[in-house]
Amino acid sequence: MKRTCIGAIVISAVLLGSAAAKEVTLRGYSAFTEGTQFSKNFERFIERVNSTGKGVIQINYIGGPRSLPPFEVGNAIRNRVIDIANTPGAFYTNVMPEADATKLIQTPMSEQRKNGTWAYINELHNKRVNAWYLTRQFHNVPFNIFLNRKIAQPDLTGLKIRVTPIYRDMVAALGGTPVTMAPGEVYTALERGVVDGYGWPVIGIFDLGWEKATKFRLDPAFYSAEVNLIVNLDTWKSLTDAQRKVLNDSAEWLEGLDAENVALIAAEKQRHAKAGIETLDFGPQASKKFLDQAYEVGWDAVIKRSPESGPTLRKLSAQ
Ligand code: 173
């Protein structure tokens, strides 16, 4: 009896050991077109995981929006159709209404991990998306509204503007008509005059040729881009410490790449000017008013849609 018992323990220990040592492969997806600005660093992350994680963990990159519509990403992660996604929170507000609220939080992830912000946002992801909030990128990249009609003041009355939840409430507050649209539809919509402008981060408009259909950049830039890496929670729980370590180490490395954004933004603004995109700037007073309004409208909307978590997120953002 005793011997059988010990034998069973030894056998299961061996089995567990071999299971732990087995390399696991995750299915990775980006909500942005492969090779473009907001996929690039995720692709570098994958390369790094695949080289540092040999024999431990690998990511199989299934690609961008051609493999799955970007606004489906929340359900795809929740149901484990994919294991890890590179996506703005703005693309999964259908499953997590406050997912785009991080656009109002500009502290780097290193801070957020220390002051409880990351932990709270992770908890919300666990509950609503069945996901682990691995990290967020581009906290130091703001958004602009780009136009192909000239305006004489920061007023969008009569204009149709392509949005995601990032810009929807601000565009409406400025009198514009928000039209929600995935990035892949923007160029054609501009060309056909379906919209008169669009919201987008200050970097990245050249990737899909939008500069050819853009005449103006409305300043100031506002908010803070939030491109998250989220992992299905069952997948995350199934990983060993060693496998999680590979992902965590690479996530931290990825956060460090945000330092590159300062130079990228400066270069991209010059590129706008060279492409004939004129800056519309109504001076410091108007800029201040615009920014105050953007944050006020932004928080009001978050708190209205998420009365329970919105105030906590706002408190955390003020740390
Ligand atoms: O599609 C968007 O305009 C959007 O919401 C977004 C968010 C972060 C980075 C790039 C785009």
Boltz pocket constraint, residues with backbone or C-beta under 6 A from the ligand:
constraints:
  - pocket:
      binder: B
      contacts: [[A, 38], [A, 88], [A, 90], [A, 91], [A, 163], [A, 164], [A, 165], [A, 166], [A, 181], [A, 182], [A, 183], [A, 199], [A, 200], [A, 201], [A, 225], [A, 226], [A, 227]]
      max_distance: 6.0
